[in-house]
Amino acid sequence: MGKFIEHTLSDLKPEAAYFAADGGWRTVYLFLEVKDSSDMPYVAERFFFAFNATVELIPVMNVDELKKGLPRAMAALAG
């Protein structure tokens, strides 16, 4: 498991990685940039194959991305 984690962190280069127990399950929280949705299998499949893991990907944005997207959302609501 240690080598897998080392290789994965080296390969994916997350901004942060946290390891915990969540609901009695070994859990890793990786914060990384996925520039295109086609990159999601590259991230997730390694965990499926290595551990038969459950993987949840949650898209988020930083404040600059929020500022960029809000005007479009507000225009659609006013529309």
PyMOL Python script that loads the backbone (N, CA, C, O; Angstrom):
from pymol import cmd

cmd.read_pdbstr("""\
ATOM      1  N   MET A   1       0.832  -1.189   0.000  1.00  0.00           N
ATOM      2  CA  MET A   1       0.000   0.000   0.000  1.00  0.00           C
ATOM      3  C   MET A   1       0.878   1.254   0.000  1.00  0.00           C
ATOM      4  O   MET A   1       0.556   2.234  -0.673  1.00  0.00           O
ATOM      5  N   GLY A   2       1.965   1.230   0.737  1.00  0.00           N
ATOM      6  CA  GLY A   2       2.841   2.398   0.820  1.00  0.00           C
ATOM      7  C   GLY A   2       3.399   2.801  -0.532  1.00  0.00           C
ATOM      8  O   GLY A   2       3.415   3.984  -0.869  1.00  0.00           O
ATOM      9  N   LYS A   3       3.855   1.829  -1.309  1.00  0.00           N
ATOM     10  CA  LYS A   3       4.406   2.122  -2.643  1.00  0.00           C
ATOM     11  C   LYS A   3       3.323   2.685  -3.565  1.00  0.00           C
ATOM     12  O   LYS A   3       3.572   3.606  -4.342  1.00  0.00           O
ATOM     13  N   PHE A   4       2.114   2.115  -3.467  1.00  0.00           N
ATOM     14  CA  PHE A   4       0.995   2.615  -4.273  1.00  0.00           C
ATOM     15  C   PHE A   4       0.723   4.076  -3.944  1.00  0.00           C
ATOM     16  O   PHE A   4       0.556   4.898  -4.845  1.00  0.00           O
ATOM     17  N   ILE A   5       0.680   4.400  -2.662  1.00  0.00           N
ATOM     18  CA  ILE A   5       0.404   5.775  -2.240  1.00  0.00           C
ATOM     19  C   ILE A   5       1.512   6.705  -2.718  1.00  0.00           C
ATOM     20  O   ILE A   5       1.235   7.779  -3.252  1.00  0.00           O
ATOM     21  N   GLU A   6       2.773   6.298  -2.528  1.00  0.00           N
ATOM     22  CA  GLU A   6       3.893   7.121  -2.982  1.00  0.00           C
ATOM     23  C   GLU A   6       3.815   7.374  -4.487  1.00  0.00           C
ATOM     24  O   GLU A   6       3.970   8.508  -4.940  1.00  0.00           O
ATOM     25  N   HIS A   7       3.576   6.318  -5.251  1.00  0.00           N
ATOM     26  CA  HIS A   7       3.504   6.454  -6.710  1.00  0.00           C
ATOM     27  C   HIS A   7       2.328   7.345  -7.111  1.00  0.00           C
ATOM     28  O   HIS A   7       2.469   8.211  -7.974  1.00  0.00           O
ATOM     29  N   THR A   8       1.177   7.133  -6.489  1.00  0.00           N
ATOM     30  CA  THR A   8      -0.018   7.909  -6.814  1.00  0.00           C
ATOM     31  C   THR A   8       0.181   9.389  -6.514  1.00  0.00           C
ATOM     32  O   THR A   8      -0.169  10.239  -7.333  1.00  0.00           O
ATOM     33  N   LEU A   9       0.740   9.703  -5.350  1.00  0.00           N
ATOM     34  CA  LEU A   9       0.970  11.106  -4.996  1.00  0.00           C
ATOM     35  C   LEU A   9       1.994  11.737  -5.933  1.00  0.00           C
ATOM     36  O   LEU A   9       1.848  12.896  -6.323  1.00  0.00           O
ATOM     37  N   SER A  10       3.014  10.995  -6.290  1.00  0.00           N
ATOM     38  CA  SER A  10       4.021  11.498  -7.227  1.00  0.00           C
ATOM     39  C   SER A  10       3.427  11.727  -8.610  1.00  0.00           C
ATOM     40  O   SER A  10       3.754  12.709  -9.275  1.00  0.00           O
ATOM     41  N   ASP A  11       2.559  10.826  -9.039  1.00  0.00           N
ATOM     42  CA  ASP A  11       1.957  10.894 -10.370  1.00  0.00           C
ATOM     43  C   ASP A  11       0.884  11.974 -10.472  1.00  0.00           C
ATOM     44  O   ASP A  11       0.883  12.753 -11.425  1.00  0.00           O
ATOM     45  N   LEU A  12      -0.025  12.031  -9.507  1.00  0.00           N
ATOM     46  CA  LEU A  12      -1.151  12.968  -9.570  1.00  0.00           C
ATOM     47  C   LEU A  12      -0.803  14.368  -9.072  1.00  0.00           C
ATOM     48  O   LEU A  12      -1.460  15.339  -9.446  1.00  0.00           O
ATOM     49  N   LYS A  13       0.220  14.478  -8.237  1.00  0.00           N
ATOM     50  CA  LYS A  13       0.661  15.758  -7.679  1.00  0.00           C
ATOM     51  C   LYS A  13      -0.500  16.567  -7.081  1.00  0.00           C
ATOM     52  O   LYS A  13      -0.766  17.687  -7.519  1.00  0.00           O
ATOM     53  N   PRO A  14      -1.186  16.001  -6.084  1.00  0.00           N
ATOM     54  CA  PRO A  14      -2.310  16.744  -5.489  1.00  0.00           C
ATOM     55  C   PRO A  14      -1.828  17.986  -4.748  1.00  0.00           C
ATOM     56  O   PRO A  14      -0.692  18.054  -4.277  1.00  0.00           O
ATOM     57  N   GLU A  15      -2.726  18.968  -4.660  1.00  0.00           N
ATOM     58  CA  GLU A  15      -2.434  20.164  -3.875  1.00  0.00           C
ATOM     59  C   GLU A  15      -2.363  19.813  -2.389  1.00  0.00           C
ATOM     60  O   GLU A  15      -1.599  20.415  -1.634  1.00  0.00           O
ATOM     61  N   ALA A  16      -3.169  18.831  -1.979  1.00  0.00           N
ATOM     62  CA  ALA A  16      -3.165  18.346  -0.601  1.00  0.00           C
ATOM     63  C   ALA A  16      -3.667  16.913  -0.594  1.00  0.00           C
ATOM     64  O   ALA A  16      -4.432  16.503  -1.467  1.00  0.00           O
ATOM     65  N   ALA A  17      -3.222  16.154   0.412  1.00  0.00           N
ATOM     66  CA  ALA A  17      -3.674  14.771   0.592  1.00  0.00           C
ATOM     67  C   ALA A  17      -3.861  14.531   2.086  1.00  0.00           C
ATOM     68  O   ALA A  17      -2.961  14.786   2.887  1.00  0.00           O
ATOM     69  N   TYR A  18      -5.031  14.040   2.446  1.00  0.00           N
ATOM     70  CA  TYR A  18      -5.341  13.749   3.848  1.00  0.00           C
ATOM     71  C   TYR A  18      -5.827  12.309   3.946  1.00  0.00           C
ATOM     72  O   TYR A  18      -6.578  11.836   3.093  1.00  0.00           O
ATOM     73  N   PHE A  19      -5.393  11.623   4.986  1.00  0.00           N
ATOM     74  CA  PHE A  19      -5.745  10.225   5.205  1.00  0.00           C
ATOM     75  C   PHE A  19      -6.506  10.133   6.517  1.00  0.00           C
ATOM     76  O   PHE A  19      -6.091  10.695   7.531  1.00  0.00           O
ATOM     77  N   ALA A  20      -7.625   9.415   6.486  1.00  0.00           N
ATOM     78  CA  ALA A  20      -8.501   9.361   7.659  1.00  0.00           C
ATOM     79  C   ALA A  20      -9.311   8.076   7.648  1.00  0.00           C
ATOM     80  O   ALA A  20      -9.275   7.308   6.687  1.00  0.00           O
ATOM     81  N   ALA A  21     -10.037   7.859   8.725  1.00  0.00           N
ATOM     82  CA  ALA A  21     -11.085   6.841   8.769  1.00  0.00           C
ATOM     83  C   ALA A  21     -12.406   7.593   8.703  1.00  0.00           C
ATOM     84  O   ALA A  21     -12.641   8.499   9.503  1.00  0.00           O
ATOM     85  N   ASP A  22     -13.263   7.231   7.768  1.00  0.00           N
ATOM     86  CA  ASP A  22     -14.554   7.892   7.593  1.00  0.00           C
ATOM     87  C   ASP A  22     -15.617   6.811   7.569  1.00  0.00           C
ATOM     88  O   ASP A  22     -15.657   6.000   6.643  1.00  0.00           O
ATOM     89  N   GLY A  23     -16.473   6.789   8.571  1.00  0.00           N
ATOM     90  CA  GLY A  23     -17.509   5.767   8.654  1.00  0.00           C
ATOM     91  C   GLY A  23     -16.933   4.360   8.771  1.00  0.00           C
ATOM     92  O   GLY A  23     -17.552   3.392   8.330  1.00  0.00           O
ATOM     93  N   GLY A  24     -15.758   4.252   9.361  1.00  0.00           N
ATOM     94  CA  GLY A  24     -15.121   2.952   9.530  1.00  0.00           C
ATOM     95  C   GLY A  24     -14.330   2.487   8.308  1.00  0.00           C
ATOM     96  O   GLY A  24     -13.824   1.364   8.299  1.00  0.00           O
ATOM     97  N   TRP A  25     -14.216   3.320   7.289  1.00  0.00           N
ATOM     98  CA  TRP A  25     -13.490   2.968   6.063  1.00  0.00           C
ATOM     99  C   TRP A  25     -12.195   3.765   5.971  1.00  0.00           C
ATOM    100  O   TRP A  25     -12.142   4.943   6.324  1.00  0.00           O
ATOM    101  N   ARG A  26     -11.148   3.091   5.485  1.00  0.00           N
ATOM    102  CA  ARG A  26      -9.930   3.834   5.162  1.00  0.00           C
ATOM    103  C   ARG A  26     -10.286   4.835   4.067  1.00  0.00           C
ATOM    104  O   ARG A  26     -10.940   4.488   3.084  1.00  0.00           O
ATOM    105  N   THR A  27      -9.852   6.070   4.248  1.00  0.00           N
ATOM    106  CA  THR A  27     -10.267   7.130   3.343  1.00  0.00           C
ATOM    107  C   THR A  27      -9.085   8.019   3.011  1.00  0.00           C
ATOM    108  O   THR A  27      -8.248   8.307   3.867  1.00  0.00           O
ATOM    109  N   VAL A  28      -9.025   8.445   1.771  1.00  0.00           N
ATOM    110  CA  VAL A  28      -8.055   9.458   1.372  1.00  0.00           C
ATOM    111  C   VAL A  28      -8.825  10.587   0.693  1.00  0.00           C
ATOM    112  O   VAL A  28      -9.697  10.355  -0.144  1.00  0.00           O
ATOM    113  N   TYR A  29      -8.484  11.791   1.070  1.00  0.00           N
ATOM    114  CA  TYR A  29      -9.034  12.979   0.434  1.00  0.00           C
ATOM    115  C   TYR A  29      -7.897  13.609  -0.361  1.00  0.00           C
ATOM    116  O   TYR A  29      -6.919  14.089   0.213  1.00  0.00           O
ATOM    117  N   LEU A  30      -8.030  13.605  -1.672  1.00  0.00           N
ATOM    118  CA  LEU A  30      -7.033  14.205  -2.547  1.00  0.00           C
ATOM    119  C   LEU A  30      -7.620  15.458  -3.171  1.00  0.00           C
ATOM    120  O   LEU A  30      -8.727  15.434  -3.708  1.00  0.00           O
ATOM    121  N   PHE A  31      -6.889  16.529  -3.101  1.00  0.00           N
ATOM    122  CA  PHE A  31      -7.311  17.779  -3.720  1.00  0.00           C
ATOM    123  C   PHE A  31      -6.378  18.001  -4.904  1.00  0.00           C
ATOM    124  O   PHE A  31      -5.202  18.326  -4.744  1.00  0.00           O
ATOM    125  N   LEU A  32      -6.942  17.814  -6.101  1.00  0.00           N
ATOM    126  CA  LEU A  32      -6.119  17.928  -7.287  1.00  0.00           C
ATOM    127  C   LEU A  32      -6.896  18.558  -8.417  1.00  0.00           C
ATOM    128  O   LEU A  32      -8.127  18.575  -8.423  1.00  0.00           O
ATOM    129  N   GLU A  33      -6.154  19.073  -9.369  1.00  0.00           N
ATOM    130  CA  GLU A  33      -6.777  19.717 -10.518  1.00  0.00           C
ATOM    131  C   GLU A  33      -7.018  18.684 -11.608  1.00  0.00           C
ATOM    132  O   GLU A  33      -6.095  18.013 -12.070  1.00  0.00           O
ATOM    133  N   VAL A  34      -8.264  18.573 -12.001  1.00  0.00           N
ATOM    134  CA  VAL A  34      -8.649  17.730 -13.131  1.00  0.00           C
ATOM    135  C   VAL A  34      -9.125  18.700 -14.201  1.00  0.00           C
ATOM    136  O   VAL A  34     -10.230  19.237 -14.119  1.00  0.00           O
ATOM    137  N   LYS A  35      -8.284  18.919 -15.206  1.00  0.00           N
ATOM    138  CA  LYS A  35      -8.566  19.958 -16.199  1.00  0.00           C
ATOM    139  C   LYS A  35      -9.673  19.573 -17.159  1.00  0.00           C
ATOM    140  O   LYS A  35     -10.331  20.445 -17.726  1.00  0.00           O
ATOM    141  N   ASP A  36      -9.889  18.286 -17.349  1.00  0.00           N
ATOM    142  CA  ASP A  36     -10.894  17.822 -18.309  1.00  0.00           C
ATOM    143  C   ASP A  36     -11.553  16.579 -17.736  1.00  0.00           C
ATOM    144  O   ASP A  36     -10.888  15.756 -17.106  1.00  0.00           O
ATOM    145  N   SER A  37     -12.848  16.436 -17.948  1.00  0.00           N
ATOM    146  CA  SER A  37     -13.557  15.277 -17.391  1.00  0.00           C
ATOM    147  C   SER A  37     -12.999  13.961 -17.919  1.00  0.00           C
ATOM    148  O   SER A  37     -13.168  12.926 -17.275  1.00  0.00           O
ATOM    149  N   SER A  38     -12.340  13.974 -19.071  1.00  0.00           N
ATOM    150  CA  SER A  38     -11.744  12.742 -19.587  1.00  0.00           C
ATOM    151  C   SER A  38     -10.551  12.294 -18.750  1.00  0.00           C
ATOM    152  O   SER A  38     -10.067  11.176 -18.920  1.00  0.00           O
ATOM    153  N   ASP A  39     -10.068  13.153 -17.846  1.00  0.00           N
ATOM    154  CA  ASP A  39      -8.987  12.772 -16.932  1.00  0.00           C
ATOM    155  C   ASP A  39      -9.496  11.973 -15.731  1.00  0.00           C
ATOM    156  O   ASP A  39      -8.700  11.364 -15.016  1.00  0.00           O
ATOM    157  N   MET A  40     -10.805  11.967 -15.503  1.00  0.00           N
ATOM    158  CA  MET A  40     -11.350  11.297 -14.317  1.00  0.00           C
ATOM    159  C   MET A  40     -11.038   9.799 -14.279  1.00  0.00           C
ATOM    160  O   MET A  40     -10.687   9.300 -13.211  1.00  0.00           O
ATOM    161  N   PRO A  41     -11.146   9.058 -15.378  1.00  0.00           N
ATOM    162  CA  PRO A  41     -10.768   7.648 -15.313  1.00  0.00           C
ATOM    163  C   PRO A  41      -9.291   7.455 -14.948  1.00  0.00           C
ATOM    164  O   PRO A  41      -8.946   6.507 -14.243  1.00  0.00           O
ATOM    165  N   TYR A  42      -8.432   8.343 -15.423  1.00  0.00           N
ATOM    166  CA  TYR A  42      -7.004   8.262 -15.097  1.00  0.00           C
ATOM    167  C   TYR A  42      -6.787   8.377 -13.588  1.00  0.00           C
ATOM    168  O   TYR A  42      -5.907   7.724 -13.029  1.00  0.00           O
ATOM    169  N   VAL A  43      -7.583   9.200 -12.946  1.00  0.00           N
ATOM    170  CA  VAL A  43      -7.488   9.370 -11.499  1.00  0.00           C
ATOM    171  C   VAL A  43      -8.133   8.192 -10.774  1.00  0.00           C
ATOM    172  O   VAL A  43      -7.521   7.617  -9.874  1.00  0.00           O
ATOM    173  N   ALA A  44      -9.339   7.829 -11.146  1.00  0.00           N
ATOM    174  CA  ALA A  44     -10.139   6.874 -10.371  1.00  0.00           C
ATOM    175  C   ALA A  44      -9.790   5.408 -10.598  1.00  0.00           C
ATOM    176  O   ALA A  44      -9.786   4.627  -9.646  1.00  0.00           O
ATOM    177  N   GLU A  45      -9.500   5.023 -11.818  1.00  0.00           N
ATOM    178  CA  GLU A  45      -9.327   3.598 -12.126  1.00  0.00           C
ATOM    179  C   GLU A  45      -8.231   2.945 -11.308  1.00  0.00           C
ATOM    180  O   GLU A  45      -8.350   1.771 -10.957  1.00  0.00           O
ATOM    181  N   ARG A  46      -7.186   3.658 -11.001  1.00  0.00           N
ATOM    182  CA  ARG A  46      -6.097   3.081 -10.200  1.00  0.00           C
ATOM    183  C   ARG A  46      -6.608   2.606  -8.837  1.00  0.00           C
ATOM    184  O   ARG A  46      -6.140   1.592  -8.320  1.00  0.00           O
ATOM    185  N   PHE A  47      -7.565   3.334  -8.254  1.00  0.00           N
ATOM    186  CA  PHE A  47      -8.113   2.949  -6.948  1.00  0.00           C
ATOM    187  C   PHE A  47      -9.087   1.783  -7.085  1.00  0.00           C
ATOM    188  O   PHE A  47      -9.147   0.916  -6.213  1.00  0.00           O
ATOM    189  N   PHE A  48      -9.848   1.760  -8.177  1.00  0.00           N
ATOM    190  CA  PHE A  48     -10.739   0.626  -8.432  1.00  0.00           C
ATOM    191  C   PHE A  48      -9.932  -0.660  -8.559  1.00  0.00           C
ATOM    192  O   PHE A  48     -10.246  -1.665  -7.923  1.00  0.00           O
ATOM    193  N   PHE A  49      -8.884  -0.620  -9.388  1.00  0.00           N
ATOM    194  CA  PHE A  49      -8.096  -1.823  -9.649  1.00  0.00           C
ATOM    195  C   PHE A  49      -7.275  -2.259  -8.444  1.00  0.00           C
ATOM    196  O   PHE A  49      -7.213  -3.449  -8.135  1.00  0.00           O
ATOM    197  N   ALA A  50      -6.642  -1.307  -7.757  1.00  0.00           N
ATOM    198  CA  ALA A  50      -5.757  -1.650  -6.641  1.00  0.00           C
ATOM    199  C   ALA A  50      -6.513  -2.103  -5.400  1.00  0.00           C
ATOM    200  O   ALA A  50      -6.061  -3.003  -4.692  1.00  0.00           O
ATOM    201  N   PHE A  51      -7.670  -1.481  -5.127  1.00  0.00           N
ATOM    202  CA  PHE A  51      -8.340  -1.726  -3.852  1.00  0.00           C
ATOM    203  C   PHE A  51      -9.820  -2.053  -3.972  1.00  0.00           C
ATOM    204  O   PHE A  51     -10.495  -2.217  -2.955  1.00  0.00           O
ATOM    205  N   ASN A  52     -10.339  -2.149  -5.186  1.00  0.00           N
ATOM    206  CA  ASN A  52     -11.784  -2.293  -5.367  1.00  0.00           C
ATOM    207  C   ASN A  52     -12.499  -1.194  -4.573  1.00  0.00           C
ATOM    208  O   ASN A  52     -13.507  -1.440  -3.910  1.00  0.00           O
ATOM    209  N   ALA A  53     -11.959   0.005  -4.657  1.00  0.00           N
ATOM    210  CA  ALA A  53     -12.393   1.128  -3.831  1.00  0.00           C
ATOM    211  C   ALA A  53     -13.641   1.802  -4.382  1.00  0.00           C
ATOM    212  O   ALA A  53     -13.966   1.686  -5.564  1.00  0.00           O
ATOM    213  N   THR A  54     -14.317   2.494  -3.511  1.00  0.00           N
ATOM    214  CA  THR A  54     -15.373   3.416  -3.900  1.00  0.00           C
ATOM    215  C   THR A  54     -14.700   4.766  -4.110  1.00  0.00           C
ATOM    216  O   THR A  54     -13.944   5.225  -3.253  1.00  0.00           O
ATOM    217  N   VAL A  55     -14.968   5.394  -5.230  1.00  0.00           N
ATOM    218  CA  VAL A  55     -14.340   6.678  -5.550  1.00  0.00           C
ATOM    219  C   VAL A  55     -15.443   7.695  -5.806  1.00  0.00           C
ATOM    220  O   VAL A  55     -16.382   7.437  -6.560  1.00  0.00           O
ATOM    221  N   GLU A  56     -15.318   8.838  -5.175  1.00  0.00           N
ATOM    222  CA  GLU A  56     -16.261   9.928  -5.390  1.00  0.00           C
ATOM    223  C   GLU A  56     -15.466  11.150  -5.830  1.00  0.00           C
ATOM    224  O   GLU A  56     -14.542  11.580  -5.140  1.00  0.00           O
ATOM    225  N   LEU A  57     -15.824  11.700  -6.966  1.00  0.00           N
ATOM    226  CA  LEU A  57     -15.176  12.905  -7.475  1.00  0.00           C
ATOM    227  C   LEU A  57     -16.151  14.067  -7.325  1.00  0.00           C
ATOM    228  O   LEU A  57     -17.281  14.004  -7.808  1.00  0.00           O
ATOM    229  N   ILE A  58     -15.713  15.115  -6.663  1.00  0.00           N
ATOM    230  CA  ILE A  58     -16.571  16.261  -6.404  1.00  0.00           C
ATOM    231  C   ILE A  58     -15.924  17.493  -7.029  1.00  0.00           C
ATOM    232  O   ILE A  58     -14.899  17.964  -6.537  1.00  0.00           O
ATOM    233  N   PRO A  59     -16.506  18.022  -8.103  1.00  0.00           N
ATOM    234  CA  PRO A  59     -15.911  19.217  -8.711  1.00  0.00           C
ATOM    235  C   PRO A  59     -16.120  20.431  -7.809  1.00  0.00           C
ATOM    236  O   PRO A  59     -17.186  20.629  -7.228  1.00  0.00           O
ATOM    237  N   VAL A  60     -15.072  21.227  -7.717  1.00  0.00           N
ATOM    238  CA  VAL A  60     -15.121  22.466  -6.934  1.00  0.00           C
ATOM    239  C   VAL A  60     -14.453  23.569  -7.748  1.00  0.00           C
ATOM    240  O   VAL A  60     -13.831  23.305  -8.777  1.00  0.00           O
ATOM    241  N   MET A  61     -14.588  24.806  -7.276  1.00  0.00           N
ATOM    242  CA  MET A  61     -13.932  25.921  -7.944  1.00  0.00           C
ATOM    243  C   MET A  61     -13.337  26.854  -6.905  1.00  0.00           C
ATOM    244  O   MET A  61     -13.764  26.886  -5.751  1.00  0.00           O
ATOM    245  N   ASN A  62     -12.347  27.608  -7.340  1.00  0.00           N
ATOM    246  CA  ASN A  62     -11.778  28.614  -6.453  1.00  0.00           C
ATOM    247  C   ASN A  62     -12.554  29.920  -6.634  1.00  0.00           C
ATOM    248  O   ASN A  62     -13.466  29.995  -7.457  1.00  0.00           O
ATOM    249  N   VAL A  63     -12.193  30.935  -5.873  1.00  0.00           N
ATOM    250  CA  VAL A  63     -12.963  32.179  -5.886  1.00  0.00           C
ATOM    251  C   VAL A  63     -12.888  32.870  -7.252  1.00  0.00           C
ATOM    252  O   VAL A  63     -13.873  33.471  -7.682  1.00  0.00           O
ATOM    253  N   ASP A  64     -11.757  32.798  -7.935  1.00  0.00           N
ATOM    254  CA  ASP A  64     -11.650  33.424  -9.260  1.00  0.00           C
ATOM    255  C   ASP A  64     -12.577  32.735 -10.260  1.00  0.00           C
ATOM    256  O   ASP A  64     -13.206  33.401 -11.083  1.00  0.00           O
ATOM    257  N   GLU A  65     -12.663  31.413 -10.192  1.00  0.00           N
ATOM    258  CA  GLU A  65     -13.563  30.679 -11.081  1.00  0.00           C
ATOM    259  C   GLU A  65     -15.021  30.990 -10.765  1.00  0.00           C
ATOM    260  O   GLU A  65     -15.850  31.083 -11.671  1.00  0.00           O
ATOM    261  N   LEU A  66     -15.334  31.151  -9.483  1.00  0.00           N
ATOM    262  CA  LEU A  66     -16.688  31.525  -9.080  1.00  0.00           C
ATOM    263  C   LEU A  66     -17.051  32.905  -9.634  1.00  0.00           C
ATOM    264  O   LEU A  66     -18.142  33.098 -10.170  1.00  0.00           O
ATOM    265  N   LYS A  67     -16.131  33.855  -9.500  1.00  0.00           N
ATOM    266  CA  LYS A  67     -16.371  35.201 -10.025  1.00  0.00           C
ATOM    267  C   LYS A  67     -16.586  35.176 -11.534  1.00  0.00           C
ATOM    268  O   LYS A  67     -17.400  35.936 -12.058  1.00  0.00           O
ATOM    269  N   LYS A  68     -15.867  34.315 -12.227  1.00  0.00           N
ATOM    270  CA  LYS A  68     -16.006  34.200 -13.672  1.00  0.00           C
ATOM    271  C   LYS A  68     -17.358  33.601 -14.049  1.00  0.00           C
ATOM    272  O   LYS A  68     -17.966  34.027 -15.031  1.00  0.00           O
ATOM    273  N   GLY A  69     -17.841  32.613 -13.278  1.00  0.00           N
ATOM    274  CA  GLY A  69     -19.071  31.913 -13.611  1.00  0.00           C
ATOM    275  C   GLY A  69     -20.348  32.584 -13.141  1.00  0.00           C
ATOM    276  O   GLY A  69     -21.404  32.379 -13.740  1.00  0.00           O
ATOM    277  N   LEU A  70     -20.280  33.375 -12.090  1.00  0.00           N
ATOM    278  CA  LEU A  70     -21.493  33.990 -11.521  1.00  0.00           C
ATOM    279  C   LEU A  70     -22.242  34.891 -12.490  1.00  0.00           C
ATOM    280  O   LEU A  70     -23.468  34.800 -12.561  1.00  0.00           O
ATOM    281  N   PRO A  71     -21.571  35.753 -13.236  1.00  0.00           N
ATOM    282  CA  PRO A  71     -22.336  36.624 -14.155  1.00  0.00           C
ATOM    283  C   PRO A  71     -23.172  35.817 -15.153  1.00  0.00           C
ATOM    284  O   PRO A  71     -24.308  36.182 -15.455  1.00  0.00           O
ATOM    285  N   ARG A  72     -22.618  34.746 -15.649  1.00  0.00           N
ATOM    286  CA  ARG A  72     -23.373  33.904 -16.594  1.00  0.00           C
ATOM    287  C   ARG A  72     -24.580  33.259 -15.908  1.00  0.00           C
ATOM    288  O   ARG A  72     -25.665  33.188 -16.485  1.00  0.00           O
ATOM    289  N   ALA A  73     -24.386  32.795 -14.688  1.00  0.00           N
ATOM    290  CA  ALA A  73     -25.490  32.186 -13.946  1.00  0.00           C
ATOM    291  C   ALA A  73     -26.578  33.216 -13.646  1.00  0.00           C
ATOM    292  O   ALA A  73     -27.767  32.917 -13.765  1.00  0.00           O
ATOM    293  N   MET A  74     -26.178  34.423 -13.258  1.00  0.00           N
ATOM    294  CA  MET A  74     -27.151  35.461 -12.930  1.00  0.00           C
ATOM    295  C   MET A  74     -27.910  35.894 -14.191  1.00  0.00           C
ATOM    296  O   MET A  74     -29.110  36.162 -14.130  1.00  0.00           O
ATOM    297  N   ALA A  75     -27.218  35.964 -15.326  1.00  0.00           N
ATOM    298  CA  ALA A  75     -27.876  36.331 -16.577  1.00  0.00           C
ATOM    299  C   ALA A  75     -28.905  35.277 -16.967  1.00  0.00           C
ATOM    300  O   ALA A  75     -29.980  35.616 -17.462  1.00  0.00           O
ATOM    301  N   ALA A  76     -28.592  34.026 -16.753  1.00  0.00           N
ATOM    302  CA  ALA A  76     -29.530  32.945 -17.065  1.00  0.00           C
ATOM    303  C   ALA A  76     -30.760  33.014 -16.164  1.00  0.00           C
ATOM    304  O   ALA A  76     -31.874  32.749 -16.616  1.00  0.00           O
ATOM    305  N   LEU A  77     -30.566  33.367 -14.898  1.00  0.00           N
ATOM    306  CA  LEU A  77     -31.685  33.477 -13.959  1.00  0.00           C
ATOM    307  C   LEU A  77     -32.574  34.671 -14.295  1.00  0.00           C
ATOM    308  O   LEU A  77     -33.794  34.611 -14.146  1.00  0.00           O
ATOM    309  N   ALA A  78     -31.958  35.739 -14.741  1.00  0.00           N
ATOM    310  CA  ALA A  78     -32.722  36.946 -15.074  1.00  0.00           C
ATOM    311  C   ALA A  78     -33.445  36.807 -16.401  1.00  0.00           C
ATOM    312  O   ALA A  78     -34.428  37.498 -16.667  1.00  0.00           O
ATOM    313  N   GLY A  79     -32.932  35.886 -17.241  1.00  0.00           N
ATOM    314  CA  GLY A  79     -33.320  35.655 -18.589  1.00  0.00           C
ATOM    315  C   GLY A  79     -34.672  35.627 -19.009  1.00  0.00           C
ATOM    316  O   GLY A  79     -34.947  35.422 -20.191  1.00  0.00           O
TER     317      GLY A  79
END
""", "prot")
cmd.dss("prot")
cmd.show_as("cartoon", "prot")
cmd.util.cbc("prot")
cmd.orient("prot")
